[in-house]
Structure formats: structure tokens, C-alpha cells
Amino acid sequence: FFLTHPRNAGRQDLGCPYGCKQAHRKESAKKRSIEYYQTPQGKFKKSLLNNARSKPKDQSIHPEEDSSGEDSSDENSDCQVGEITLDQETVDYLQSVTSLIEGRHVTQEEILSMLAKKMRQLNIAKKKKIEYTLEYLIGKAP
């Protein structure tokens, strides 16, 4: 009823309500893409994309590795906080966020000591339920 309403007589900007607009949009995008990739700039970019697709994933993830062959595993080493192991990226993130919140430079040692105080691993499986109940009752005895 919308397309046949008298107000819309002669309008050319109304699209089909059955999805023709989306189909036309996809077709136009495909046409633009084909035209772009036929230009010299587009051919160069497409060759870069094709070469990146054929490389192994781990090479494209770490392009900043230097050509001397040294591994940057020292930067990405894990930090041990009690029994919990955190990766270096997480500790660096916590350090930067804490520095922003406190308005001062927070060292990594401060972050690790803070995590050691706040994080502790509870292992409930070591005791049976009755032992926890007995401890609670003994602690709350009249």
C-alpha cells in the first residue's frame, strides 16, 4: 500500500520492499571493486593481499621481529604471582591502566605485589563438605 499511495505518485527514489535495494547495493559494490582492482593501484594492492594470504599466519602476526632472527620471547614472558601465571601483556595493561587512574607512574613490581595480595587461589576440593561445616560450627560455637 505504501508504494501505491497517491502521495508517492511519480517518485523515483522509492525502492522495492522485497530486498531489491540490498541486491542492487551488493551488485554496485561488486562493480566498484572490480573497477578498482583493474587500476594499477588496485592491482598492486590485490597482489599484496594475495601474498599475505599465502603466508603462514604466525609471520603476519609478528611483522615487527627484527631480521637478526632474535626471538622476542623475553618481552612476552609470563609473570608468576603466587600459584597464578599471567602473561606479560596483561601485566603491562594493568600497569598502564593503574598509572592512568592514579595519575602517577606505577612500576611492574607494584603491580605484581598488588596482584599477590588480591589474587589467591582457593581450592575447595581439598576438604570435604562436612569439614567446612564443622569448621564453621566450631568457629561460631556459643
C-alpha positions in Angstrom: 0.0 0.0 0.0 2.9 2.3 0.6 4.1 2.3 -3.0 0.7 2.8 -4.4 -0.4 5.6 -2.2 -1.4 8.8 -4.1 1.3 10.8 -2.4 4.0 8.6 -3.9 2.9 9.0 -7.5 5.8 9.9 -9.7 8.5 9.3 -7.1 11.7 7.6 -8.4 13.5 7.3 -5.1 11.3 4.5 -3.7 12.8 1.1 -3.7 11.2 -2.3 -3.9 10.1 -3.6 -0.5 11.2 -7.1 -1.4 15.0 -6.7 -1.0 15.9 -5.3 -4.4 17.7 -2.4 -2.7 20.1 -4.7 -0.9 20.7 -6.7 -4.1 21.4 -3.6 -6.1 23.7 -2.3 -3.4 25.7 -5.6 -3.4 25.9 -5.5 -7.2 27.1 -1.9 -7.2 29.8 -2.7 -4.6 31.0 -5.7 -6.7 31.2 -3.5 -9.8 33.2 -0.8 -7.9 35.5 -3.4 -6.6 36.2 -4.9 -10.0 36.8 -1.5 -11.5 39.2 -0.6 -8.6 41.3 -3.8 -8.9 41.8 -3.3 -12.6 43.6 0.0 -12.0 47.4 -0.1 -11.3 46.9 0.8 -7.7 44.3 -1.8 -7.3 46.4 -4.5 -8.9 49.3 -3.6 -6.6 47.1 -3.8 -3.5 45.5 -7.1 -4.7 48.9 -8.6 -5.1 49.8 -7.6 -1.6 46.6 -9.1 -0.3 47.2 -12.4 -2.2 50.8 -12.6 -0.9 49.6 -12.1 2.6 47.0 -14.8 2.2 49.6 -17.3 1.1 52.0 -16.6 4.1 51.7 -18.6 7.3 49.6 -16.9 10.0 52.4 -16.5 12.5 54.5 -14.5 10.1 51.8 -11.9 9.5 51.1 -11.6 13.3 54.7 -10.7 14.2 56.0 -8.4 11.4 58.0 -6.3 13.9 60.5 -9.1 14.6 63.9 -7.9 13.6 65.8 -9.7 10.8 68.6 -10.8 13.0 66.5 -13.8 14.0 66.3 -13.0 17.7 63.1 -14.1 19.3 61.2 -11.5 21.3 60.1 -14.1 23.9 61.7 -12.1 26.7 59.1 -9.3 26.2 56.2 -11.8 26.1 57.4 -13.9 29.1 54.9 -14.9 31.8 54.8 -13.5 35.3 54.3 -15.7 38.3 52.0 -14.3 41.0 51.8 -17.0 43.7 50.4 -20.0 42.0 48.8 -18.0 39.2 50.7 -17.3 35.9 49.9 -14.1 34.0 51.2 -13.2 30.6 53.3 -10.1 30.3 50.7 -8.3 28.1 48.2 -8.5 30.9 50.6 -7.2 33.5 51.6 -4.3 31.1 47.9 -3.5 30.6 47.2 -3.4 34.3 50.3 -1.2 34.8 49.2 1.3 32.2 45.6 1.4 33.5 46.6 1.8 37.1 49.1 4.5 36.2 46.3 6.4 34.4 43.9 6.0 37.3 46.3 7.0 40.0 47.9 9.8 37.9 51.5 8.6 38.5 53.9 6.0 37.1 53.2 2.6 38.7 56.1 0.1 38.5 55.7 -3.5 37.5 56.8 -4.6 40.9 54.0 -2.6 42.5 51.5 -4.3 40.2 52.8 -7.8 41.0 52.7 -7.1 44.7 49.2 -5.8 44.4 48.2 -8.9 42.5 49.8 -11.1 45.0 47.8 -9.5 47.8 44.4 -9.5 45.9 44.6 -12.8 44.0 44.6 -16.1 45.7 43.6 -19.5 44.5 41.0 -21.2 46.6 40.9 -24.9 46.3 37.7 -26.2 47.8 38.2 -29.7 46.6 40.8 -30.4 49.3 38.3 -30.7 52.1 35.0 -32.4 52.2 31.8 -30.5 52.8 31.4 -31.9 56.3 34.9 -30.5 57.3 33.9 -27.0 56.2 30.6 -27.3 58.1 32.5 -28.4 61.2 35.0 -25.6 61.0 32.1 -23.1 60.6 30.2 -24.5 63.6 33.3 -24.6 65.8 34.1 -21.0 64.9 30.5 -19.9 65.8 30.1 -22.0 68.9 28.1 -20.4 71.7 
